[in-house]
Amino acid sequence: TTSSRNSWGNGVGTATSFSPVSRPDRSVVTYPCSRPLYNWRKQYGGMKADDATEFTELENENALLEKLLAEAELEKADLKEIAKRKF
């Protein structure tokens, strides 16, 4: 019956409901919904929600500090360039 079928047209709960889907625009075969979960588990592992939130905040702070350091290094290089010139 159609009520026991999911959006892929396969029977609900069968092994074929998670069969690979090939995309016509790419030559890559993907599995529906499994990749985002795998990526999340790979990044956050066995962390609790509070740990994952703190980890994300630390990543954002680290990105900001790296940007500030890069700007400081550029400014330092500019000052060295100006110091080399003769007036």
C-alpha positions as CSV (number, residue, x, y, z in Angstrom):
1,T,0.0,0.0,0.0
2,T,1.1,3.6,-0.5
3,S,0.7,4.5,3.2
4,S,3.5,2.1,4.1
5,R,6.0,3.7,1.7
6,N,8.3,6.5,2.4
7,S,9.3,9.4,0.1
8,W,11.8,7.2,-1.8
9,G,9.1,4.7,-2.7
10,N,10.6,1.9,-0.8
11,G,9.0,0.0,2.1
12,V,9.4,1.7,5.5
13,G,12.0,0.1,7.7
14,T,13.4,-2.1,5.0
15,A,17.1,-2.2,4.1
16,T,16.3,-0.7,0.7
17,S,14.9,2.5,2.2
18,F,18.6,3.5,2.9
19,S,19.9,2.5,-0.5
20,P,22.5,4.8,-2.2
21,V,21.2,7.7,-4.2
22,S,23.3,8.8,-7.2
23,R,23.1,12.4,-8.2
24,P,22.9,13.2,-11.9
25,D,25.0,16.3,-11.5
26,R,27.8,14.5,-9.7
27,S,29.5,11.2,-10.0
28,V,29.3,10.7,-6.2
29,V,27.0,8.3,-4.6
30,T,25.6,9.5,-1.2
31,Y,23.4,8.0,1.4
32,P,20.4,10.1,2.5
33,C,20.8,11.8,5.9
34,S,23.8,9.7,7.0
35,R,26.5,12.2,6.0
36,P,25.4,15.2,8.2
37,L,25.1,12.9,11.2
38,Y,28.5,11.4,10.5
39,N,30.1,14.8,10.2
40,W,28.4,16.0,13.5
41,R,29.6,12.9,15.4
42,K,33.1,13.3,13.9
43,Q,33.4,16.9,15.1
44,Y,31.6,16.7,18.4
45,G,32.2,13.0,19.3
46,G,30.8,12.1,22.7
47,M,30.4,15.7,24.0
48,K,27.4,16.8,26.0
49,A,25.4,19.7,24.7
50,D,27.1,22.2,27.1
51,D,30.5,21.0,26.0
52,A,29.6,21.3,22.3
53,T,28.3,24.9,22.9
54,E,31.5,25.9,24.7
55,F,33.6,24.2,21.9
56,T,31.7,26.2,19.3
57,E,32.2,29.5,21.2
58,L,35.9,28.7,21.6
59,E,36.2,28.0,17.9
60,N,34.6,31.4,17.1
61,E,36.9,33.2,19.6
62,N,39.9,31.4,18.1
63,A,38.9,32.6,14.6
64,L,38.6,36.2,15.9
65,L,42.1,36.0,17.5
66,E,43.6,34.6,14.3
67,K,42.1,37.5,12.3
68,L,43.5,40.0,14.8
69,L,46.9,38.4,14.7
70,A,46.9,38.5,10.9
71,E,46.0,42.2,10.9
72,A,48.8,42.9,13.5
73,E,51.3,41.0,11.3
74,L,50.3,43.0,8.3
75,E,50.7,46.3,10.2
76,K,54.1,45.2,11.4
77,A,55.2,44.4,7.9
78,D,54.0,47.8,6.7
79,L,55.9,49.5,9.4
80,K,59.1,47.6,8.5
81,E,58.6,48.7,4.9
82,I,58.2,52.3,5.9
83,A,61.3,52.1,8.1
84,K,63.4,50.8,5.2
85,R,62.6,53.8,3.0
86,K,64.9,56.8,3.1
87,F,63.3,60.2,3.7
